């Protein structure tokens, strides 16, 4: 059975409509993905701002200006007087027996 002219026309028309429907669906889907991507980027910028704020708060909480008053209030600590500070020096290790003497270092 051979297809007549109008049957061929309707078959091509149906194929063209299907192709156009696929293009429209693809464009609609790409707009949805672009909108989602934009929302995610906006959320990322907000989270980066929150992170920077938290890092700033951490740095300020770790500073001596913030720690010393808190340590004094909560733990009863105080800054040491000059007479309470002393240094302990560690003697240099002795060379192993039979090892050559260390070479002098330049100042």
N, C-alpha and C positions, 0 to 999 in steps of 0.2 A: 504494500500500500504506500503509495508516494504521497508526500505531504504537499498540499497545495500552497499557493502563495500566501493566503491569509493565515494558514496554520504556521508557516515559517515566520511570518511577521509577529504573531502572538508569542511564539517561542522565543524569538529575539527580544521582544518587549519584556517578557518575563525574566529573561537572563539579565537584561539591562536594569530592570527594577531590583533584582536580587543584588547585583553589583552595587547599585546606589545605596541600597539598604545597608550593605556591609560597610561602605564608606562612612555613612552617617553614624552607624553604631561605633565604628572605630574612633571617629572624631569625638563623639559623646563620651566614650570611655577615656580618651586621652584628656579631655577637659576635667573629668572626675579625678584622674590621677594627678593632674597638675594642681588642682585645688587641694588635694590631700598633701601633696608635696609642699605647697605654700604654707599650710597649717603646721606641718612638721618643722619647717624652717623657722616659723615664728615662735613655736614652742622651744626650739633649740636656742634661739636668741634670748628668750626669757630665762631659760635654765642657765645659760652662760652668765647672764647678769646676776642671777641668784648666787652662782658659784663664786663670782668675783666678790660679791658682797660678803659671803661667808668667809672667804680667804682673808679679806680685809679685817673682819671681826676677829678671826683667829690670830692674825698678826698683832692686832692691838691687845688681845687678851694675853698673848705670850710676852708682851713687852715688860720691862722691869718696872715701868711706871704703874702698871696694872697689877703685877704679881706681888710686889713688896707690900703694898697696903693690905692685900688679901691675906698674905702669909702672916702678917702681923696680927690681923684681926681674928682669923680662924685658928691659927696654930700657935699664937703667942710668940712668934719668932721676932727677932730684931736684927738690925744690921750689926756686925761685929765691930768692936772698937779696934783701934790700931794696935793696941797691945795684945789683942787676942789673935792676930794674924801672924803666922809664921810659916816658913817654907821648909819642906823636907827635901833634901837632895839625895839622889840615889848614886852611890859610888859607881864608877865605871867598872865593867866586868874585867876580871883578871884574865890575861891570855892563857891559853891552854899550855901545858908543859911541852916544851920542844918546839913551840911555834915561834916564828921570827917576831922580833919586837915590832910594835906598830910604827908606821912611818909618821913623822911629824906632819901635822896639817898646817897649811898656810893660813895666816890670820885674815 
